[in-house]
Amino acid sequence: MAAVAVFLCAFLVSCGAQDKEGPPPRAQPQKCQSLDEIAPALMDALKGGQSERLRTVIVREHLFDDGADGSPSPMKTLARVALRTLTSMAKDPAEPGVADGQLCNGEDPPPSRDSNRMCEARRILDMFVHQGKGTDLIDLYDPFIAKILGYVVGAALEPPHYEVVGVLAASCTKAYCRTEDLLDVATGMLAFMEPTVAQPNRPKDILALLHAVLQDPGMTELMDSASANMSKEALVAFGNILLDNVMAFPTDPDQFVNKYHRDLEVKVNDLLTTTLKITREDPKSASLRRLLDQLIGPHELADLDVAHGSSRPMLMDLLDPHRPDPVLPALQSTLACMRKNDPGSSMLSLVYDLAFKGQELGLAQILGALEALADLDGRATLVTFLKRACIMIRADEEGIIAARGLCARALSTTPPAEGGASNAELVMPVVADLFGGGASHELVCVTDSLLFGCASGPQPACTP
């Protein structure tokens, strides 16, 4: 219940304090909705039988107790960091062209990278939620996460896979695993998607290619062929080989191109052509191979000495260490962390079980919804905002330390000395139930209330 108190404090602090930050001023709030109204699934979980599971972990790990040296608890630290972040965003300079006393230029917003972050967050909510342009994606996100969590906790009488959670918990404790690396990967990938002068529609073009690959009929045939011709162990082993090759890529740009060409592009194409019999000559798979040529590259063993020239596949461009916000070095560190923490390849097994064998993740639908959003978001507002958010989070050492501490303790798979369920076995079923009950919608609703205040009148994000 203490977690609810933190949310509630943040929520109430926002009431009446947001109207001065964006045009036009909203009516002063008359009544703030309670968490029961804006986050019913969360409150039901906390009020019902699930609350005992969370309370056990909170008490066992002293998550809200200050340290013996007077240092604040991880939960208190995260709450303070969250409020400090919102305050920092609100203190960004006013956008050009606004009247005195206003911050946001709603008529002619500046480029996203130069905008006031609070104004940009409001514009994102207005476009994707208030105008209803992003609700399809939210509707797809909850089932996507719920299926992954169901795999972990053993939903529908399936065996649980808490070893996946163990990998995540270890990533929060080991010195060789840096949260900063993961944030650098996210920053680099978002920077890769930002529009350029040569490619003003770059986000849509990238998502369109990925969506086309996943929805191509040949992709279903490829997955079926992989399942029929290769065992789970063989596919996991091949996945590990690819990951090891990525980890071995040199960070020198010239050496990287040659290594990518020989150790990833050629090997993947050889697998498709020789082992899986997915060929360019087969009418059923020709369109998929053309798409994969754009994504990974076209070269086979016979093309080992053929240079790409100026035309490079998308994956090679993404991993290029010469990019301004390079992905490769941080990705290699992140993969090294995962490989050390996951000797049984539980992560790759998850991908096989849900994406290959079950084919039930719905990635094609999610990418389709993202592509539609990119088409509507001509300023690439969401991409740039998320990139700026990652940079801001990475710079907050206190928040990262607190988040790692909370992650390591809440997701621990080690049973207590006195016996009983581990923290992960108590927490993960609650999280799975929350996403099954629409947690993403409720998170958007809470965010909407924080950014727009609790002014009377309808809140589209909170509409059931």
C-alpha positions as CSV (number, residue, x, y, z in Angstrom):
1,M,0.0,0.0,0.0
2,A,3.0,2.3,0.4
3,A,3.5,2.1,-3.3
4,V,0.0,3.5,-3.7
5,A,0.8,6.4,-1.4
6,V,3.8,7.3,-3.5
7,F,1.7,7.4,-6.7
8,L,-1.0,9.3,-4.9
9,C,1.4,11.9,-3.6
10,A,2.8,12.5,-7.0
11,F,-0.7,12.7,-8.4
12,L,-2.0,15.2,-5.8
13,V,1.1,17.3,-6.2
14,S,0.3,17.7,-9.9
15,C,-3.2,19.0,-9.2
16,G,-3.5,22.7,-9.8
17,A,0.1,23.1,-10.7
18,Q,0.1,22.4,-14.4
19,D,-2.1,25.1,-15.9
20,K,0.7,27.7,-16.1
21,E,2.9,25.6,-18.3
22,G,1.0,25.4,-21.6
23,P,-1.5,27.2,-23.7
24,P,-4.4,27.8,-23.3
25,P,-4.7,27.8,-19.5
26,R,-7.1,25.1,-18.3
27,A,-9.8,25.6,-15.7
28,Q,-8.6,25.2,-12.2
29,P,-9.3,21.8,-10.9
30,Q,-12.4,21.3,-8.8
31,K,-11.9,17.6,-8.0
32,C,-9.1,15.2,-8.5
33,Q,-10.0,11.6,-9.6
34,S,-8.9,9.0,-7.1
35,L,-6.5,6.1,-8.1
36,D,-9.6,3.9,-7.8
37,E,-11.0,5.7,-10.8
38,I,-7.9,6.2,-13.0
39,A,-6.1,2.9,-12.2
40,P,-8.8,0.3,-11.3
41,A,-6.7,-2.8,-12.2
42,L,-3.8,-1.6,-10.0
43,M,-6.1,-0.8,-7.1
44,D,-8.0,-4.1,-7.4
45,A,-4.7,-6.0,-7.3
46,L,-3.6,-4.1,-4.2
47,K,-6.9,-4.4,-2.4
48,G,-7.5,-8.0,-3.3
49,G,-5.5,-11.2,-2.6
50,Q,-2.5,-10.0,-4.6
51,S,-1.7,-7.3,-2.1
52,E,-0.4,-9.9,0.3
53,R,2.2,-11.0,-2.2
54,L,3.4,-7.4,-2.7
55,R,3.3,-6.7,1.0
56,T,5.5,-9.8,1.7
57,V,8.2,-8.6,-0.7
58,I,8.0,-5.0,0.7
59,V,8.4,-6.1,4.3
60,R,11.0,-8.8,3.5
61,E,13.2,-6.4,1.5
62,H,12.5,-3.3,3.6
63,L,11.8,-1.4,0.3
64,F,10.4,1.6,2.1
65,D,12.8,1.6,5.0
66,D,15.7,4.0,5.1
67,G,19.2,2.6,5.5
68,A,21.0,2.3,8.8
69,D,23.2,5.2,7.7
70,G,20.2,7.4,7.0
71,S,20.2,6.9,3.3
72,P,16.7,6.9,1.7
73,S,15.1,3.7,0.5
74,P,15.1,2.8,-3.2
75,M,11.4,3.5,-3.5
76,K,11.7,6.9,-1.8
77,T,14.6,7.7,-4.0
78,L,12.8,6.8,-7.2
79,A,9.8,8.8,-6.2
80,R,12.0,11.9,-5.5
81,V,13.8,11.3,-8.8
82,A,10.5,11.1,-10.7
83,L,9.2,14.4,-9.3
84,R,12.6,16.0,-9.8
85,T,12.5,14.9,-13.5
86,L,9.0,16.4,-14.0
87,T,10.1,19.6,-12.4
88,S,13.2,19.8,-14.6
89,M,11.1,19.2,-17.7
90,A,8.7,22.0,-16.7
91,K,11.7,24.4,-16.2
92,D,12.8,24.1,-19.9
93,P,12.9,27.5,-21.7
94,A,9.7,28.7,-23.3
95,E,9.3,27.8,-27.0
96,P,9.9,30.5,-29.6
97,G,6.8,32.6,-30.6
98,V,4.7,32.2,-27.4
99,A,3.1,35.0,-25.5
100,D,4.5,36.2,-22.2
101,G,3.8,33.8,-19.4
102,Q,3.3,30.8,-21.7
103,L,5.7,28.0,-22.5
104,C,4.2,26.0,-25.4
105,N,3.8,27.1,-29.0
106,G,0.8,25.0,-30.0
107,E,0.3,26.8,-33.4
108,D,3.9,26.5,-34.7
109,P,5.9,24.1,-32.5
110,P,9.7,24.1,-33.0
111,P,11.6,21.0,-34.1
112,S,11.2,18.3,-31.5
113,R,14.9,18.4,-30.5
114,D,14.5,22.1,-29.6
115,S,11.1,21.9,-27.8
116,N,10.2,22.3,-24.2
117,R,10.0,18.7,-22.9
118,M,6.8,19.2,-20.9
119,C,5.2,20.8,-23.9
120,E,6.3,17.9,-26.1
121,A,5.0,15.4,-23.7
122,R,1.6,17.1,-23.7
123,R,1.6,17.2,-27.5
124,I,2.3,13.5,-27.6
125,L,-0.6,12.7,-25.3
126,D,-2.9,15.0,-27.2
127,M,-2.0,13.5,-30.6
128,F,-1.8,9.8,-29.7
129,V,-4.4,9.7,-26.9
130,H,-6.8,12.7,-26.9
131,Q,-7.1,12.5,-30.7
132,G,-7.3,8.7,-30.5
133,K,-4.4,8.2,-33.0
134,G,-2.4,5.9,-30.7
135,T,-5.0,3.9,-28.9
136,D,-4.7,0.9,-31.3
137,L,-1.1,0.5,-30.2
138,I,-2.0,0.6,-26.5
139,D,-4.6,-2.0,-27.2
140,L,-1.9,-4.3,-28.7
141,Y,0.7,-3.6,-26.1
142,D,-1.0,-5.1,-23.1
143,P,-1.6,-8.6,-24.7
144,F,2.0,-8.5,-26.0
145,I,3.4,-8.0,-22.6
146,A,0.9,-10.3,-21.0
147,K,2.0,-13.2,-23.2
148,I,5.6,-12.8,-22.3
149,L,4.7,-12.6,-18.6
150,G,2.4,-15.5,-18.9
151,Y,5.3,-17.6,-20.3
152,V,7.4,-16.5,-17.3
153,V,4.8,-17.4,-14.6
154,G,3.4,-20.5,-16.3
155,A,0.0,-19.3,-17.4
156,A,-2.6,-21.7,-18.9
157,L,-1.1,-24.7,-17.1
158,E,2.3,-24.3,-18.9
159,P,5.5,-24.7,-16.9
160,P,6.9,-21.5,-15.4
161,H,10.2,-20.0,-16.7
162,Y,11.5,-17.9,-13.8
163,E,15.0,-18.4,-15.1
164,V,14.2,-15.5,-17.4
165,V,13.6,-13.2,-14.4
166,G,16.8,-14.5,-12.9
167,V,18.8,-13.2,-15.9
168,L,17.2,-9.8,-15.4
169,A,17.8,-9.8,-11.6
170,A,21.5,-10.7,-12.2
171,S,21.8,-7.8,-14.7
172,C,20.9,-5.4,-11.9
173,T,23.6,-6.8,-9.5
174,K,26.7,-7.7,-11.5
175,A,29.4,-5.1,-11.9
176,Y,29.9,-6.1,-15.6
177,C,26.3,-5.2,-16.3
178,R,25.7,-1.5,-16.7
179,T,22.3,0.1,-17.0
180,E,24.0,2.9,-18.8
181,D,24.9,0.6,-21.6
182,L,21.2,-0.4,-22.1
183,L,20.2,3.3,-22.1
184,D,23.0,4.0,-24.7
185,V,21.6,1.2,-26.9
186,A,18.1,2.8,-26.7
187,T,19.5,6.2,-27.4
188,G,21.5,5.0,-30.4
189,M,18.5,3.2,-31.9
190,L,16.2,6.2,-31.4
191,A,18.9,8.4,-33.0
192,F,19.1,6.0,-35.9
193,M,15.3,6.5,-36.4
194,E,15.4,10.3,-36.4
195,P,14.6,12.0,-39.7
196,T,17.5,13.4,-41.8
197,V,17.6,15.9,-44.6
198,A,18.1,13.0,-47.0
199,Q,15.4,10.8,-45.3
200,P,12.7,13.1,-43.9
201,N,10.4,10.0,-43.5
202,R,13.0,7.8,-41.9
203,P,11.0,6.6,-38.9
204,K,8.2,5.4,-41.2
205,D,10.6,3.9,-43.8
206,I,12.3,1.8,-41.1
207,L,9.1,0.6,-39.5
208,A,7.6,-0.1,-42.9
209,L,10.4,-2.4,-43.8
210,L,10.3,-4.3,-40.5
211,H,6.5,-4.5,-40.8
212,A,6.7,-5.8,-44.3
213,V,9.2,-8.5,-43.3
214,L,7.0,-9.8,-40.5
215,Q,3.7,-9.8,-42.4
216,D,5.1,-11.3,-45.6
217,P,3.6,-14.7,-46.2
218,G,7.1,-16.0,-46.7
219,M,7.9,-15.2,-43.1
220,T,5.3,-17.7,-41.9
221,E,6.8,-20.3,-44.2
222,L,10.3,-19.4,-42.9
223,M,9.2,-19.9,-39.3
224,D,7.5,-23.2,-40.2
225,S,10.5,-24.3,-42.1
226,A,12.8,-23.4,-39.3
227,S,10.6,-25.4,-36.8
228,A,10.5,-28.4,-39.2
229,N,14.1,-28.5,-40.2
230,M,15.9,-27.3,-37.1
231,S,15.4,-28.4,-33.5
232,K,15.0,-25.8,-30.7
233,E,18.5,-26.6,-29.6
234,A,19.9,-26.0,-33.1
235,L,18.1,-22.7,-33.5
236,V,19.2,-21.5,-30.0
237,A,22.8,-22.5,-30.9
238,F,22.6,-20.6,-34.2
239,G,21.3,-17.6,-32.3
240,N,24.2,-17.7,-29.9
241,I,26.6,-17.9,-32.8
242,L,25.1,-14.7,-34.3
243,L,25.2,-13.0,-30.9
244,D,28.8,-14.0,-30.5
245,N,29.6,-12.6,-33.9
246,V,28.0,-9.3,-33.1
247,M,30.0,-9.2,-29.8
248,A,33.2,-9.8,-31.9
249,F,32.5,-6.9,-34.4
250,P,35.4,-4.5,-34.3
251,T,34.6,-0.9,-33.5
252,D,36.9,0.4,-36.2
253,P,34.5,1.4,-39.1
254,D,36.5,-0.1,-41.9
255,Q,37.1,-3.4,-40.2
256,F,33.5,-3.5,-39.1
257,V,32.1,-3.5,-42.6
258,N,34.3,-6.6,-43.6
259,K,33.4,-8.4,-40.4
260,Y,29.7,-7.8,-40.8
261,H,29.8,-8.9,-44.4
262,R,31.6,-12.2,-43.7
263,D,30.3,-13.2,-40.3
264,L,26.7,-12.1,-40.2
265,E,25.3,-11.3,-43.7
266,V,26.8,-14.3,-45.5
267,K,26.1,-16.8,-42.7
268,V,22.4,-15.8,-42.4
269,N,21.9,-16.0,-46.2
270,D,23.6,-19.3,-46.3
271,L,21.3,-20.6,-43.6
272,L,18.2,-19.3,-45.5
273,T,19.3,-20.7,-48.9
274,T,21.1,-24.0,-47.9
275,T,19.5,-25.2,-44.7
276,L,16.0,-23.7,-44.7
277,K,15.6,-23.8,-48.5
278,I,14.1,-20.3,-48.5
279,T,15.4,-19.2,-51.9
280,R,15.0,-16.1,-54.1
281,E,14.0,-18.4,-57.0
282,D,11.0,-19.8,-55.2
283,P,7.9,-17.6,-55.9
284,K,6.6,-18.2,-52.4
285,S,9.7,-16.7,-50.8
286,A,11.1,-14.3,-53.4
287,S,9.4,-11.2,-51.9
288,L,10.7,-12.0,-48.4
289,R,14.2,-12.5,-49.6
290,R,14.1,-9.1,-51.3
291,L,13.0,-7.5,-48.1
292,L,15.7,-9.4,-46.1
293,D,18.2,-8.2,-48.6
294,Q,17.3,-4.6,-47.6
295,L,17.4,-5.5,-43.9
296,I,20.4,-7.8,-43.6
297,G,22.1,-7.7,-47.1
298,P,22.0,-9.9,-50.2
299,H,25.5,-11.5,-50.2
300,E,25.9,-15.3,-50.2
301,L,29.0,-17.4,-49.9
302,A,29.7,-16.8,-53.6
303,D,29.7,-13.0,-53.0
304,L,32.2,-13.2,-50.1
305,D,34.6,-10.7,-51.8
306,V,31.9,-8.4,-53.2
307,A,31.8,-4.9,-51.6
308,H,28.6,-3.1,-50.7
309,G,29.6,0.3,-51.9
310,S,27.3,3.2,-50.9
311,S,24.2,0.9,-50.8
312,R,24.2,-0.7,-47.4
313,P,21.5,-2.8,-45.6
314,M,19.7,-1.3,-42.7
315,L,21.2,-3.5,-40.0
316,M,24.7,-2.7,-41.2
317,D,23.8,1.0,-41.0
318,L,22.4,0.6,-37.5
319,L,25.5,-1.2,-36.1
320,D,28.0,1.1,-37.9
321,P,30.3,2.2,-35.1
322,H,31.0,5.5,-37.0
323,R,27.4,6.7,-36.3
324,P,27.1,9.9,-34.1
325,D,25.3,7.9,-31.4
326,P,26.8,4.5,-31.9
327,V,24.8,1.4,-30.9
328,L,27.5,-1.2,-31.3
329,P,29.8,-0.7,-28.3
330,A,27.0,-0.5,-25.8
331,L,25.1,-3.4,-27.5
332,Q,28.2,-5.5,-27.2
333,S,28.5,-4.8,-23.5
334,T,24.8,-5.5,-23.0
335,L,25.1,-8.8,-24.9
336,A,28.2,-9.8,-22.9
337,C,26.2,-9.2,-19.7
338,M,23.3,-11.3,-21.0
339,R,25.6,-14.2,-22.1
340,K,27.3,-14.3,-18.7
341,N,24.1,-14.3,-16.8
342,D,22.2,-16.7,-19.1
343,P,24.4,-19.8,-19.7
344,G,21.3,-21.8,-20.4
345,S,20.1,-19.4,-23.1
346,S,16.7,-18.9,-21.5
347,M,16.2,-15.6,-23.4
348,L,16.7,-17.3,-26.8
349,S,14.4,-20.1,-25.7
350,L,11.7,-17.6,-24.9
351,V,12.0,-16.2,-28.4
352,Y,11.8,-19.7,-29.9
353,D,8.8,-20.8,-27.8
354,L,6.8,-17.6,-28.4
355,A,7.9,-16.4,-31.8
356,F,8.8,-19.5,-33.7
357,K,6.9,-22.4,-32.1
358,G,3.8,-20.5,-30.9
359,Q,4.0,-17.5,-33.2
360,E,1.8,-15.6,-30.8
361,L,3.6,-12.4,-29.9
362,G,1.7,-10.3,-32.5
363,L,4.8,-8.3,-33.5
364,A,3.5,-7.7,-37.0
365,Q,0.4,-6.0,-35.7
366,I,2.4,-3.8,-33.2
367,L,4.8,-2.7,-36.0
368,G,1.9,-1.9,-38.2
369,A,0.4,0.3,-35.5
370,L,3.8,2.0,-35.0
371,E,4.1,2.5,-38.7
372,A,0.7,4.2,-38.8
373,L,1.8,6.5,-35.9
374,A,5.0,7.4,-37.7
375,D,3.0,8.4,-40.7
376,L,0.9,10.7,-38.5
377,D,3.8,12.1,-36.5
378,G,5.5,14.2,-39.2
379,R,7.8,15.9,-36.6
380,A,9.0,12.5,-35.2
381,T,7.9,13.9,-31.9
382,L,7.8,10.5,-30.1
383,V,11.2,9.3,-31.3
384,T,13.0,12.5,-30.4
385,F,11.2,12.8,-27.0
386,L,12.1,9.2,-26.0
387,K,15.7,9.8,-27.1
388,R,15.9,12.9,-24.9
389,A,14.3,11.0,-22.0
390,C,16.9,8.2,-22.3
391,I,19.7,10.8,-22.2
392,M,18.1,12.5,-19.2
393,I,17.7,9.2,-17.3
394,R,21.2,8.1,-18.1
395,A,22.6,11.3,-16.5
396,D,20.8,10.7,-13.2
397,E,23.2,8.4,-11.3
398,E,21.1,8.4,-8.2
399,G,18.0,7.2,-10.0
400,I,20.0,4.4,-11.8
401,I,21.5,3.2,-8.5
402,A,18.0,3.1,-6.9
403,A,16.4,1.4,-9.8
404,R,19.1,-1.3,-9.9
405,G,18.7,-1.9,-6.2
406,L,14.9,-2.3,-6.5
407,C,15.2,-4.5,-9.6
408,A,17.8,-6.8,-7.9
409,R,15.6,-7.3,-4.8
410,A,12.2,-7.4,-6.2
411,L,13.1,-9.9,-9.0
412,S,15.3,-12.1,-6.9
413,T,14.7,-15.8,-7.7
414,T,16.5,-17.0,-4.5
415,P,14.0,-18.4,-1.9
416,P,14.3,-16.9,1.6
417,A,16.4,-18.8,4.1
418,E,13.3,-19.7,6.1
419,G,11.7,-21.2,3.0
420,G,8.8,-20.2,0.9
421,A,8.4,-18.4,-2.5
422,S,11.1,-16.1,-3.9
423,N,10.4,-12.5,-4.5
424,A,10.1,-13.1,-8.2
425,E,7.5,-15.8,-7.6
426,L,5.5,-13.3,-5.5
427,V,5.8,-10.2,-7.7
428,M,5.7,-11.5,-11.3
429,P,2.1,-13.1,-11.1
430,V,0.9,-9.7,-9.9
431,V,2.5,-7.9,-12.8
432,A,1.1,-10.4,-15.2
433,D,-2.4,-9.9,-13.9
434,L,-2.0,-6.1,-14.1
435,F,-1.1,-6.2,-17.8
436,G,-3.9,-8.7,-18.3
437,G,-6.2,-6.1,-16.8
438,G,-5.0,-3.2,-19.0
439,A,-2.0,-1.7,-17.1
440,S,-0.9,0.3,-20.2
441,H,-4.2,2.1,-20.4
442,E,-4.0,2.9,-16.7
443,L,-0.4,4.1,-16.9
444,V,-1.3,6.4,-19.8
445,C,-4.2,7.7,-17.7
446,V,-2.0,8.5,-14.7
447,T,0.5,10.2,-17.0
448,D,-2.3,12.2,-18.6
449,S,-3.4,13.4,-15.1
450,L,0.2,14.3,-14.1
451,L,0.9,16.3,-17.2
452,F,-2.5,18.0,-17.7
453,G,-3.5,18.3,-14.1
454,C,-6.8,17.2,-12.5
455,A,-9.0,19.9,-14.1
456,S,-12.7,19.1,-14.2
457,G,-14.0,17.8,-17.4
458,P,-13.3,14.7,-19.5
459,Q,-10.0,13.0,-19.6
460,P,-9.9,10.9,-22.8
461,A,-6.9,8.9,-21.6
462,C,-9.0,7.7,-18.6
463,T,-12.1,6.7,-20.5
464,P,-12.9,3.0,-19.9
